[in-house]
Amino acid sequence: MLVNLQRIKAERLVRGLTQEDMAKKMGWHDRSSYARREKGVTPIGADELIKIAEILDCTNDMSLFFKLDVPKREQ
């Protein structure tokens, strides 16, 4: 399974939060720390994903932040 970065971004936008808002809520000093994770440049750690889900009020269904990564030949 892979983290669904597009879904994280979509949930953030639906809630009217900017990347800067998310960075502040994560306890980071600049937007780029969050932006690099949302763009997939820096991997999102498990603790960070939980914190993002809490900020976005999505802890009841964490599965929405994942997508299957099954090779075509195994589908």
Secondary structure by P-SEA (a helix, b strand, c coil): cccaaaaaaaaaaaacccaaaaaaaaccccaaaaaaaaaccccccaaaaaaaaaaaccccccccccccccccccc
